[in-house]
Amino acid sequence: MRKILGEVIREVRSKLTLTFLFFWIAITAALISFAVYRSHNYQLRDSLEYFSFILNGALPITFPILAVLVYVASFSGEVNHRFLVYTRMRRPIIETIYIKLTANIILTCLFFFSLIFISFLFAYYIEPYLGIADYDPEGFGLTKDNITADTYTRYTFTQLLEYGTFTYSILYSLWVGINAALYSAISFFLVLIIKNRFLALSLPFIGYIIVIFTLIALDLEIYRLSYVIFPFDRIQSPIWTAFVPFLVLVVILFCLMIYVRRNTSKVDSFS
């Protein structure tokens, strides 16, 4: 167990390159910069709305793509160059898969957790100091006496603000990070199963878009995949509703994992 943990840590460190850091900085800066640019044309209620303003642009649509780019894109290159075949002489190939899957989950979750948390810190602590946004809570019928209570019922997950802004920021950032890791893990196994590299990387995004429009057509928008992760364009729902599509995706992931484990001799990537 200690040996495997050491291999996971080594794999994570090998991916923490300048390219990885630049990618994270570029995405974070793009989200915040675009929000700063757009905010001049809006009147906002408070820092919570500015936080939603940062995240509710391109991120809900590009989320599965970014999740795949963090680790799985480079992993697909390794598969394409038969890296897994070469490592089977040193350890069982399924062990290599688990090491890389764990590293993928850690890196993707860390990437998105820090992305959301930094955005939160900017909205709540840096932007008010800079005075970028135009806040007009009175225009929304809010006062100093009721604006705090309003945040508790504004969006899904803001129920957690009753326990403090720090609790909300940590738990919500973790939620986004876990969901990103889930999408990347699904893509991870698709890369192993599907010969077409581009199709394997694209399927999570394609499925994400198709399911979103299908749920809208079925009047089940409350379970929309983008909404349960970035719930800023709809009235608040109970937190449990966000776990319904999440658990479905977890089942899909486990099915893929079981298939790969039971069919190692049939998976082209392993031979």
C-alpha positions as CSV (number, residue, x, y, z in Angstrom):
1,M,0.0,0.0,0.0
2,R,2.8,2.4,0.9
3,K,4.5,1.6,-2.4
4,I,1.4,2.4,-4.4
5,L,0.9,5.6,-2.5
6,G,4.4,6.6,-3.3
7,E,3.8,5.9,-7.0
8,V,0.6,8.1,-6.9
9,I,2.6,10.9,-5.3
10,R,5.3,10.5,-7.9
11,E,2.7,10.6,-10.7
12,V,1.0,13.7,-9.3
13,R,4.4,15.5,-9.0
14,S,5.3,14.6,-12.5
15,K,2.2,16.4,-13.8
16,L,2.7,19.5,-11.7
17,T,4.7,21.2,-14.4
18,L,4.9,24.8,-15.6
19,T,2.4,23.9,-18.3
20,F,-0.1,22.7,-15.7
21,L,0.5,25.9,-13.6
22,F,0.2,28.1,-16.7
23,F,-3.1,26.4,-17.6
24,W,-4.5,26.9,-14.2
25,I,-3.4,30.6,-14.0
26,A,-4.8,31.2,-17.6
27,I,-8.2,29.8,-16.8
28,T,-8.5,31.5,-13.4
29,A,-7.4,34.9,-14.9
30,A,-9.7,34.5,-17.8
31,L,-12.7,33.9,-15.6
32,I,-12.0,36.8,-13.3
33,S,-11.0,39.2,-16.0
34,F,-14.1,38.5,-18.0
35,A,-16.3,39.0,-14.9
36,V,-14.5,42.3,-14.2
37,Y,-15.1,43.4,-17.8
38,R,-18.8,42.5,-17.8
39,S,-19.6,43.8,-14.3
40,H,-19.3,47.4,-15.4
41,N,-22.6,47.0,-17.3
42,Y,-24.6,45.5,-14.4
43,Q,-25.8,46.4,-11.0
44,L,-25.3,43.6,-8.5
45,R,-26.7,42.8,-5.1
46,D,-23.6,41.8,-3.2
47,S,-20.4,39.7,-3.3
48,L,-22.4,36.5,-3.6
49,E,-23.8,37.7,-6.9
50,Y,-20.4,38.8,-8.0
51,F,-19.1,35.3,-7.3
52,S,-21.9,33.8,-9.4
53,F,-21.0,36.4,-12.1
54,I,-17.5,35.0,-12.3
55,L,-18.6,31.4,-12.6
56,N,-21.7,31.7,-14.7
57,G,-20.1,32.6,-18.0
58,A,-18.4,30.1,-20.2
59,L,-17.5,27.7,-17.3
60,P,-20.8,25.8,-17.1
61,I,-20.6,24.9,-20.8
62,T,-16.9,24.1,-21.0
63,F,-16.7,22.3,-17.7
64,P,-16.3,18.7,-19.0
65,I,-13.7,19.9,-21.6
66,L,-11.6,21.6,-19.0
67,A,-11.9,18.6,-16.6
68,V,-10.5,16.3,-19.3
69,L,-7.7,18.7,-20.3
70,V,-6.2,18.7,-16.7
71,Y,-4.9,15.1,-16.9
72,V,-6.7,12.8,-19.3
73,A,-5.6,14.6,-22.4
74,S,-1.9,13.8,-21.7
75,F,-2.8,10.4,-20.4
76,S,-4.5,9.6,-23.8
77,G,-1.1,10.4,-25.4
78,E,0.6,7.9,-23.2
79,V,-2.0,5.3,-24.2
80,N,-1.5,6.1,-27.8
81,H,2.2,5.6,-27.4
82,R,1.6,2.3,-25.7
83,F,3.0,3.4,-22.3
84,L,0.8,1.0,-20.5
85,V,2.2,-2.0,-22.4
86,Y,5.7,-1.1,-21.5
87,T,5.0,-0.8,-17.8
88,R,3.4,-4.2,-17.5
89,M,6.9,-5.7,-17.2
90,R,7.4,-3.8,-13.9
91,R,4.0,-4.2,-12.2
92,P,0.5,-5.5,-13.0
93,I,-1.1,-3.3,-15.6
94,I,-4.3,-2.9,-13.6
95,E,-2.2,-1.5,-10.7
96,T,-0.7,1.1,-13.1
97,I,-4.3,2.0,-14.1
98,Y,-5.3,2.6,-10.5
99,I,-2.2,4.7,-9.8
100,K,-2.9,6.9,-12.8
101,L,-6.6,7.1,-12.1
102,T,-5.9,8.2,-8.5
103,A,-3.5,10.8,-9.7
104,N,-6.1,12.0,-12.2
105,I,-8.7,12.4,-9.5
106,I,-6.4,14.2,-7.2
107,L,-5.1,16.7,-9.8
108,T,-8.4,17.4,-11.4
109,C,-10.1,17.9,-8.0
110,L,-7.3,20.2,-6.8
111,F,-7.4,22.2,-10.1
112,F,-11.1,23.0,-9.8
113,F,-11.2,23.3,-6.1
114,S,-8.5,26.0,-6.2
115,L,-10.1,27.7,-9.2
116,I,-13.4,28.1,-7.5
117,F,-11.9,29.0,-4.1
118,I,-9.7,31.7,-5.6
119,S,-12.8,33.1,-7.5
120,F,-14.6,33.2,-4.2
121,L,-11.8,35.0,-2.4
122,F,-11.7,37.6,-5.2
123,A,-15.4,38.2,-5.1
124,Y,-15.7,38.5,-1.3
125,Y,-12.4,40.0,-0.3
126,I,-10.4,41.5,-3.2
127,E,-13.1,43.0,-5.4
128,P,-14.7,45.0,-2.5
129,Y,-11.3,46.5,-1.8
130,L,-10.8,47.5,-5.5
131,G,-14.4,48.8,-5.9
132,I,-14.9,47.4,-9.3
133,A,-18.6,46.4,-9.2
134,D,-21.6,48.6,-8.9
135,Y,-23.7,47.3,-6.0
136,D,-27.3,48.4,-5.6
137,P,-29.0,46.0,-3.1
138,E,-31.8,48.6,-2.6
139,G,-32.8,48.2,-6.2
140,F,-33.5,44.5,-5.5
141,G,-35.6,45.4,-2.4
142,L,-32.8,44.5,0.0
143,T,-31.6,46.3,3.1
144,K,-28.8,45.8,5.6
145,D,-31.3,43.9,7.7
146,N,-32.5,41.3,5.2
147,I,-29.6,41.0,2.7
148,T,-27.8,38.3,4.7
149,A,-31.0,36.2,5.0
150,D,-31.6,36.6,1.3
151,T,-28.3,35.0,0.5
152,Y,-29.3,31.8,2.4
153,T,-32.2,31.2,-0.1
154,R,-30.8,32.6,-3.3
155,Y,-29.1,29.6,-5.0
156,T,-28.7,25.9,-4.4
157,F,-25.8,25.3,-1.8
158,T,-26.1,28.9,-0.4
159,Q,-28.0,27.3,2.4
160,L,-24.5,26.6,3.7
161,L,-23.9,30.3,4.2
162,E,-25.8,30.0,7.4
163,Y,-22.8,28.2,8.7
164,G,-20.4,30.9,7.5
165,T,-18.9,32.1,4.3
166,F,-15.8,30.0,4.8
167,T,-17.8,26.8,5.2
168,Y,-19.7,27.6,2.0
169,S,-16.6,28.4,0.0
170,I,-14.8,25.2,1.1
171,L,-17.7,22.8,0.6
172,Y,-18.9,24.4,-2.7
173,S,-15.4,24.4,-4.1
174,L,-15.0,20.8,-3.1
175,W,-18.3,19.9,-4.7
176,V,-17.1,21.4,-8.0
177,G,-13.7,19.7,-7.7
178,I,-15.3,16.3,-7.0
179,N,-17.6,16.6,-10.0
180,A,-14.7,17.6,-12.3
181,A,-12.8,14.5,-11.0
182,L,-15.8,12.4,-11.8
183,Y,-16.0,13.6,-15.4
184,S,-12.3,13.2,-15.9
185,A,-12.4,9.6,-14.4
186,I,-15.2,8.6,-16.8
187,S,-13.1,10.0,-19.7
188,F,-10.1,8.2,-18.3
189,F,-11.7,4.8,-18.8
190,L,-13.2,5.8,-22.2
191,V,-9.7,6.5,-23.4
192,L,-8.8,2.9,-22.5
193,I,-11.8,1.4,-24.1
194,I,-12.3,3.4,-27.3
195,K,-9.6,3.4,-30.0
196,N,-10.5,6.8,-31.4
197,R,-8.7,9.2,-29.0
198,F,-10.7,12.3,-30.0
199,L,-14.0,10.5,-29.5
200,A,-13.0,9.2,-26.1
201,L,-12.0,12.7,-24.9
202,S,-15.1,14.3,-26.4
203,L,-17.8,11.8,-25.2
204,P,-18.2,13.3,-21.7
205,F,-18.8,16.8,-23.2
206,I,-21.2,15.4,-25.9
207,G,-23.1,13.4,-23.3
208,Y,-23.2,16.5,-21.0
209,I,-24.8,18.6,-23.7
210,I,-27.2,16.0,-24.8
211,V,-28.4,15.2,-21.3
212,I,-28.8,18.9,-20.5
213,F,-31.1,19.5,-23.5
214,T,-33.0,16.2,-22.9
215,L,-33.7,17.1,-19.2
216,I,-34.9,20.6,-20.3
217,A,-37.2,19.0,-22.9
218,L,-38.6,16.6,-20.2
219,D,-39.2,19.5,-17.8
220,L,-36.6,18.1,-15.4
221,E,-34.4,21.1,-15.5
222,I,-33.9,20.8,-11.8
223,Y,-31.5,17.9,-12.5
224,R,-29.7,19.6,-15.4
225,L,-26.0,18.6,-15.3
226,S,-24.7,22.2,-15.5
227,Y,-27.2,23.5,-13.0
228,V,-26.4,21.0,-10.3
229,I,-22.7,22.2,-10.4
230,F,-23.2,25.9,-11.2
231,P,-26.7,26.7,-9.8
232,F,-26.7,30.4,-10.4
233,D,-29.3,30.9,-13.1
234,R,-32.2,29.3,-11.2
235,I,-34.1,29.5,-7.9
236,Q,-32.7,27.5,-5.0
237,S,-33.4,23.8,-4.9
238,P,-32.8,21.3,-2.0
239,I,-29.2,20.3,-1.9
240,W,-30.2,16.6,-2.3
241,T,-31.3,17.2,-5.9
242,A,-27.8,17.9,-6.9
243,F,-26.8,14.4,-5.9
244,V,-29.3,12.6,-8.2
245,P,-27.3,13.1,-11.5
246,F,-24.1,12.9,-9.5
247,L,-24.9,9.4,-8.3
248,V,-26.0,8.3,-11.9
249,L,-22.5,9.4,-13.1
250,V,-20.9,7.5,-10.2
251,V,-22.8,4.3,-11.3
252,I,-21.5,4.9,-14.9
253,L,-18.0,5.3,-13.7
254,F,-18.1,2.0,-11.6
255,C,-19.6,0.2,-14.6
256,L,-16.6,1.3,-16.7
257,M,-14.2,0.4,-14.0
258,I,-15.6,-3.1,-13.6
259,Y,-15.6,-3.6,-17.4
260,V,-11.9,-2.7,-17.7
261,R,-11.0,-4.8,-14.7
262,R,-12.8,-7.9,-16.0
263,N,-11.8,-7.5,-19.6
264,T,-8.1,-6.6,-19.4
265,S,-7.3,-9.2,-22.2
266,K,-9.9,-7.6,-24.5
267,V,-8.9,-3.9,-24.0
268,D,-6.7,-2.9,-27.0
269,S,-4.8,-0.4,-24.8
270,F,-3.4,-3.3,-22.7
271,S,-2.0,-5.3,-25.6
